[in-house]
Amino acid sequence: MNKHVKFIHGDEALLDQIRVLWEALNSHHLGLSTNFKQHYQDMTFEKRRADLLKKAATGKMRVDLAVYKVTGQNVGYCVSSFNQEKIGEVESIFVDANYRGMGIGDALMKKTLCWMDQEGAMEKIVEVASGNEEAFCFYSKYGFLPRKTLLKQMKPSDTC
């Protein structure tokens, strides 16, 4: 791990600190999406934050931040949730492109998975946006493998 990166963790109170990085992730997904660009165009940090806060209200949330010590800049994050059914979910993870390859993503995943284990997770999940299948390689290092594919209808059907 790079000695110039420190890690901070907390709960949903840290969500506002991931805004810039989350917006970069949303932009990344927008660029990769072939069918749901409008979803990423319409998604705002405020909407995503509200969704995460709803999950936190009925379970637990962990936010891990990777901070570059030299500048104090947040360069990576991971948001995880844990619900009453003992399911841990990696909600969102991102490392700024300029800081990739330094082990930051690995450290964030290890921290969140350790937290889920400490909470007694019976199952751990992560959703990967369509178009971002290259992330499968990263997640497979931690035992995450594709189990099913969710299809979402883009427009109402005219069949009835």
C-alpha positions in Angstrom: 0.0 0.0 0.0 1.2 3.5 -0.8 2.4 5.3 2.3 0.9 8.5 1.0 -2.7 7.2 1.3 -4.6 7.1 4.6 -8.0 5.5 5.2 -10.9 6.9 7.1 -14.1 5.0 7.9 -17.4 5.9 9.3 -21.1 5.7 8.6 -23.5 7.6 6.4 -22.3 10.9 7.9 -19.4 10.6 5.5 -21.5 10.3 2.4 -21.1 14.0 1.4 -17.4 13.5 1.2 -17.7 11.1 -1.7 -19.7 13.4 -4.0 -16.9 14.3 -6.5 -15.7 10.7 -6.8 -19.3 9.4 -7.1 -20.0 11.8 -9.9 -16.9 10.6 -11.7 -18.2 7.0 -11.3 -21.6 8.0 -12.6 -19.9 9.6 -15.6 -17.9 6.4 -16.1 -21.1 4.4 -16.2 -22.8 6.9 -18.5 -19.9 6.4 -21.0 -20.1 2.6 -20.8 -23.9 2.2 -20.9 -25.5 1.3 -24.2 -29.1 1.1 -23.2 -29.6 3.1 -20.1 -27.7 6.4 -20.7 -30.7 8.3 -19.6 -30.6 6.7 -16.2 -27.1 8.0 -15.6 -27.9 11.4 -17.0 -30.9 11.7 -14.7 -29.1 10.3 -11.6 -27.8 12.9 -9.3 -25.7 12.6 -6.1 -28.7 13.8 -4.1 -30.9 11.0 -5.5 -28.2 8.3 -4.8 -27.5 9.7 -1.4 -31.3 9.6 -0.5 -31.4 5.9 -1.7 -28.4 5.1 0.5 -29.8 6.9 3.5 -33.0 4.8 3.2 -30.9 1.6 3.4 -28.9 3.0 6.4 -32.2 3.8 8.2 -33.2 0.1 8.2 -29.7 -1.4 8.5 -26.1 -0.4 8.8 -23.8 1.6 6.5 -20.1 1.9 6.2 -18.2 4.5 4.2 -14.5 4.1 3.7 -12.4 6.9 2.2 -8.9 6.8 0.8 -7.2 10.2 1.2 -4.0 11.3 -0.5 -2.0 12.6 2.5 0.0 15.1 0.4 -3.0 17.1 -0.8 -5.8 15.9 1.5 -7.8 14.9 -1.6 -10.2 12.0 -1.4 -9.0 9.6 -4.1 -11.2 6.6 -3.5 -14.2 5.3 -1.6 -16.3 2.3 -0.8 -19.9 2.5 0.5 -21.3 -0.7 1.9 -24.6 -1.7 3.6 -25.7 -4.4 5.9 -29.4 -5.3 6.2 -31.6 -7.1 8.7 -31.4 -10.3 6.6 -27.6 -10.3 7.2 -26.8 -9.4 3.6 -23.8 -7.2 3.1 -23.7 -5.2 -0.2 -20.9 -3.3 -1.8 -23.1 -0.3 -2.8 -20.4 1.7 -4.6 -16.7 1.6 -5.0 -14.4 3.9 -7.0 -10.8 5.0 -7.2 -9.7 8.1 -9.1 -8.0 7.0 -12.4 -4.8 8.9 -11.4 -4.5 6.7 -8.3 -5.3 3.2 -9.7 -2.7 0.5 -9.5 -1.6 1.6 -6.0 -3.7 -1.1 -4.1 -6.3 1.4 -3.0 -9.3 -0.6 -4.4 -7.9 -3.7 -2.9 -7.6 -2.1 0.5 -11.1 -0.7 0.3 -12.6 -4.1 -0.6 -10.7 -5.8 2.2 -11.9 -3.3 4.7 -15.5 -3.5 3.7 -15.5 -7.4 3.5 -13.9 -7.6 6.9 -16.6 -5.3 8.3 -19.3 -7.5 6.7 -17.7 -10.6 8.3 -17.6 -8.8 11.7 -21.3 -8.0 11.3 -22.1 -11.7 10.6 -22.9 -11.5 6.9 -24.6 -14.6 5.6 -24.3 -13.4 2.1 -22.3 -10.6 0.3 -23.3 -9.1 -3.0 -22.4 -6.4 -5.5 -24.2 -5.1 -8.5 -22.2 -4.3 -11.7 -23.6 -1.9 -14.2 -24.2 -3.3 -17.7 -21.3 -2.2 -19.8 -18.9 -2.4 -16.9 -18.2 -6.1 -17.1 -14.5 -5.5 -17.0 -15.1 -5.0 -13.2 -15.9 -8.7 -13.0 -12.1 -9.4 -12.9 -11.6 -7.1 -9.9 -14.5 -8.6 -8.0 -13.6 -12.2 -8.7 -10.4 -11.7 -6.7 -12.7 -11.5 -3.6 -14.9 -14.4 -4.6 -17.7 -12.5 -6.3 -18.9 -14.3 -9.4 -21.9 -13.6 -11.7 -25.0 -15.5 -10.6 -27.7 -14.0 -12.7 -28.5 -11.2 -15.1 -31.3 -8.8 -14.4 -33.0 -7.4 -17.4 -35.0 -4.1 -17.1 -37.6 -3.0 -19.6 -36.8 0.3 -21.1 -40.3 1.2 -22.2 -43.8 -0.1 -21.6 -44.8 -3.1 -23.6 -47.6 -2.9 -26.2 -48.6 -6.5 -25.7 -51.8 -6.0 -23.8 
